[in-house]
Amino acid sequence: MFTLPSTWNLVISTLVFFIAARYLHRYLEVQGIPKGMTRGMLVFSLASLVSWGSGEMVDWTQEKIEGPQPQVAETSDDMSQLLKVLGQAQSTAELKGPSSN
């Protein structure tokens, strides 16, 4: 199931993307490959793959250190049940009225 990435995943993968793009750009420059859209797309694609891999390694490492994270409201059914319970609690509180101290 799709989960949102952690903050560390976003930070590390962004840094890795720019480092990989710079390295690949310089490597292809040394190899004599002319600048153009094909080379730009190649650099972007490879840097994206390296970045994604580093983000996955960050998440894997974080899970090994902290353990699996608890799941939060996975489906809209869970959310609707939560809203229903909250609505019942609110209506019960309104029926009781203000408490006297």
Short mmCIF file of the C-alpha atoms (twelve columns), coordinates in Angstrom:
data_MODEL
# 
_entry.id   MODEL 
# 
loop_
_atom_site.group_PDB 
_atom_site.id 
_atom_site.type_symbol 
_atom_site.label_atom_id 
_atom_site.label_alt_id 
_atom_site.label_comp_id 
_atom_site.label_asym_id 
_atom_site.label_seq_id 
_atom_site.Cartn_x 
_atom_site.Cartn_y 
_atom_site.Cartn_z 
_atom_site.pdbx_PDB_model_num 
ATOM 1   C CA . MET A 1   0.000   0.000  0.000   1 
ATOM 2   C CA . PHE A 2   1.159   3.523  -0.711  1 
ATOM 3   C CA . THR A 3   2.531   5.381  2.298   1 
ATOM 4   C CA . LEU A 4   3.835   8.902  2.553   1 
ATOM 5   C CA . PRO A 5   7.604   9.170  2.663   1 
ATOM 6   C CA . SER A 6   9.351   10.242 5.833   1 
ATOM 7   C CA . THR A 7   10.983  13.631 6.175   1 
ATOM 8   C CA . TRP A 8   14.423  12.031 6.059   1 
ATOM 9   C CA . ASN A 9   13.471  10.270 2.831   1 
ATOM 10  C CA . LEU A 10  12.543  13.579 1.196   1 
ATOM 11  C CA . VAL A 11  15.665  15.394 2.388   1 
ATOM 12  C CA . ILE A 12  18.175  12.661 1.530   1 
ATOM 13  C CA . SER A 13  16.618  11.745 -1.821  1 
ATOM 14  C CA . THR A 14  16.527  15.411 -2.888  1 
ATOM 15  C CA . LEU A 15  20.202  15.861 -2.045  1 
ATOM 16  C CA . VAL A 16  21.112  12.611 -3.787  1 
ATOM 17  C CA . PHE A 17  19.171  13.664 -6.898  1 
ATOM 18  C CA . PHE A 18  21.168  16.876 -7.332  1 
ATOM 19  C CA . ILE A 19  24.483  15.171 -6.588  1 
ATOM 20  C CA . ALA A 20  23.738  12.336 -9.027  1 
ATOM 21  C CA . ALA A 21  22.531  14.754 -11.737 1 
ATOM 22  C CA . ARG A 22  25.697  16.829 -11.401 1 
ATOM 23  C CA . TYR A 23  27.937  13.747 -11.506 1 
ATOM 24  C CA . LEU A 24  26.127  12.234 -14.503 1 
ATOM 25  C CA . HIS A 25  26.161  15.564 -16.354 1 
ATOM 26  C CA . ARG A 26  29.917  15.918 -15.862 1 
ATOM 27  C CA . TYR A 27  30.536  12.257 -16.764 1 
ATOM 28  C CA . LEU A 28  28.624  12.546 -20.031 1 
ATOM 29  C CA . GLU A 29  30.431  15.826 -20.790 1 
ATOM 30  C CA . VAL A 30  33.800  14.070 -20.430 1 
ATOM 31  C CA . GLN A 31  32.590  11.231 -22.674 1 
ATOM 32  C CA . GLY A 32  31.868  13.778 -25.407 1 
ATOM 33  C CA . ILE A 33  28.122  13.210 -25.651 1 
ATOM 34  C CA . PRO A 34  26.588  16.413 -27.063 1 
ATOM 35  C CA . LYS A 35  24.082  18.434 -25.036 1 
ATOM 36  C CA . GLY A 36  20.475  17.947 -26.015 1 
ATOM 37  C CA . MET A 37  17.101  16.693 -24.943 1 
ATOM 38  C CA . THR A 38  18.119  13.023 -25.055 1 
ATOM 39  C CA . ARG A 39  21.102  13.595 -22.788 1 
ATOM 40  C CA . GLY A 40  19.015  15.727 -20.441 1 
ATOM 41  C CA . MET A 41  16.342  13.040 -20.183 1 
ATOM 42  C CA . LEU A 42  19.014  10.387 -19.593 1 
ATOM 43  C CA . VAL A 43  20.530  12.433 -16.746 1 
ATOM 44  C CA . PHE A 44  17.086  13.120 -15.267 1 
ATOM 45  C CA . SER A 45  16.007  9.451  -15.483 1 
ATOM 46  C CA . LEU A 46  19.184  8.038  -13.975 1 
ATOM 47  C CA . ALA A 47  19.330  10.674 -11.229 1 
ATOM 48  C CA . SER A 48  15.668  9.958  -10.406 1 
ATOM 49  C CA . LEU A 49  16.349  6.223  -10.117 1 
ATOM 50  C CA . VAL A 50  19.354  6.793  -7.851  1 
ATOM 51  C CA . SER A 51  17.332  9.256  -5.763  1 
ATOM 52  C CA . TRP A 52  14.400  6.851  -5.432  1 
ATOM 53  C CA . GLY A 53  16.752  4.043  -4.388  1 
ATOM 54  C CA . SER A 54  18.390  6.178  -1.733  1 
ATOM 55  C CA . GLY A 55  14.971  7.197  -0.387  1 
ATOM 56  C CA . GLU A 56  13.930  3.567  -0.140  1 
ATOM 57  C CA . MET A 57  17.137  2.742  1.715   1 
ATOM 58  C CA . VAL A 58  16.448  5.596  4.150   1 
ATOM 59  C CA . ASP A 59  12.925  4.285  4.828   1 
ATOM 60  C CA . TRP A 60  14.215  0.703  5.184   1 
ATOM 61  C CA . THR A 61  16.910  1.820  7.628   1 
ATOM 62  C CA . GLN A 62  14.439  3.892  9.627   1 
ATOM 63  C CA . GLU A 63  12.040  0.936  9.848   1 
ATOM 64  C CA . LYS A 64  14.854  -1.356 11.032  1 
ATOM 65  C CA . ILE A 65  15.864  1.147  13.728  1 
ATOM 66  C CA . GLU A 66  12.412  2.265  14.947  1 
ATOM 67  C CA . GLY A 67  10.296  -0.739 13.979  1 
ATOM 68  C CA . PRO A 68  7.193   -0.703 11.775  1 
ATOM 69  C CA . GLN A 69  5.009   2.389  12.080  1 
ATOM 70  C CA . PRO A 70  1.341   1.956  13.070  1 
ATOM 71  C CA . GLN A 71  -1.165  2.307  10.245  1 
ATOM 72  C CA . VAL A 72  -3.384  5.387  10.316  1 
ATOM 73  C CA . ALA A 73  -6.911  5.404  8.799   1 
ATOM 74  C CA . GLU A 74  -6.187  3.277  5.741   1 
ATOM 75  C CA . THR A 75  -9.494  3.602  3.939   1 
ATOM 76  C CA . SER A 76  -12.405 5.972  3.721   1 
ATOM 77  C CA . ASP A 77  -14.443 3.383  5.668   1 
ATOM 78  C CA . ASP A 78  -12.129 3.849  8.654   1 
ATOM 79  C CA . MET A 79  -12.492 7.611  8.354   1 
ATOM 80  C CA . SER A 80  -16.285 7.453  8.108   1 
ATOM 81  C CA . GLN A 81  -16.418 5.195  11.182  1 
ATOM 82  C CA . LEU A 82  -14.233 7.632  13.081  1 
ATOM 83  C CA . LEU A 83  -16.465 10.563 12.117  1 
ATOM 84  C CA . LYS A 84  -19.546 8.588  13.140  1 
ATOM 85  C CA . VAL A 85  -18.101 7.843  16.584  1 
ATOM 86  C CA . LEU A 86  -17.100 11.473 17.057  1 
ATOM 87  C CA . GLY A 87  -20.597 12.588 16.041  1 
ATOM 88  C CA . GLN A 88  -22.159 10.221 18.578  1 
ATOM 89  C CA . ALA A 89  -19.847 11.482 21.321  1 
ATOM 90  C CA . GLN A 90  -20.698 15.088 20.483  1 
ATOM 91  C CA . SER A 91  -24.474 14.455 20.442  1 
ATOM 92  C CA . THR A 92  -24.228 12.623 23.803  1 
ATOM 93  C CA . ALA A 93  -22.358 15.564 25.287  1 
ATOM 94  C CA . GLU A 94  -25.023 17.995 23.992  1 
ATOM 95  C CA . LEU A 95  -27.837 15.914 25.536  1 
ATOM 96  C CA . LYS A 96  -26.210 15.938 28.966  1 
ATOM 97  C CA . GLY A 97  -25.921 19.719 28.872  1 
ATOM 98  C CA . PRO A 98  -23.501 21.769 30.933  1 
ATOM 99  C CA . SER A 99  -22.311 20.038 34.049  1 
ATOM 100 C CA . SER A 100 -22.853 21.746 37.362  1 
ATOM 101 C CA . ASN A 101 -19.896 21.952 39.727  1 
# 
